């Protein structure tokens, strides 16, 4: 079956470090996505390469493995179980922009069931848009929370 692709982009006024603090910490994902629950498969393992994480959204449960991590720039994960997909891989890239950070969430997959690729692509594209928008908004909000009150110097 043909490889399907999703490419969703967004921007935030937050700097790449603020965005990475959320993206690179799986425990924050339920705060800025529709995900209900996060659980590391091996507690204390951190979010490094090889870490397996479990997410629950409603009655759906998925397992993913972090397969690449370039702090501040890229997080890549692969789906291990939970959806009728093969070869699922998502690469999230952060790039400095003139006014903050550009976010690119690029996903590839193959459906296990012939003819279902369009349906998964449509659903995953909508979910990915929600993730990108949630990350951008949360990073901007967290940046504001970290800022000193007006009229007070930082540090």
C-alpha positions, 0 to 999 in steps of 0.5 A, a space after each residue: 500500500 502507498 505511503 500516506 503523508 500529512 504535513 501540518 505547519 503553524 507558528 507561535 510567538 514563543 521562542 523555540 526553547 518555550 515550545 521545546 519545553 512542552 514538546 520534549 516533555 511527554 507529560 505535558 501533552 495532555 495539557 495542550 492536546 485532546 489526549 486524556 492521559 500519558 503514562 511512561 512505559 518505564 517510569 523514570 526513563 525520561 523522554 529520550 530515544 528509546 522511551 516508550 510512552 502510552 497515551 489514552 484519548 477516550 477509549 483509544 490507547 496507543 503506544 509510541 516510541 521516541 526514535 529521534 530527539 534533537 533537543 530544541 529542534 526535532 522530536 520523532 516518534 513511531 507508533 507501536 500499537 493502537 491504530 490499524 496503521 503500519 510504518 507510522 512515523 511523526 517528525 516534529 521540527 521546530 525552527 526559529 522564525 522572525 517573530 517566534 517559532 515555526 512548527 512542522 508536524 510531518 507524519 507518514 503511514 500505511 493503512 493496514 486495511 486496504 481502502 482506509 488510507 483516506 479515512 485515517 489521513 483525514 482524521 489524523 490531519 485534523 488531530 495533528 492540526 489540533 496538536 500544532 495549534 495547541 502547542 503554539 498556544 500553550 507555548 505562548 501562554 507559558 512564555 507569558 507566565 514566565 515573563 516578569 510583571 510589567 515594569 519589573 526587570 527580568 532576573 
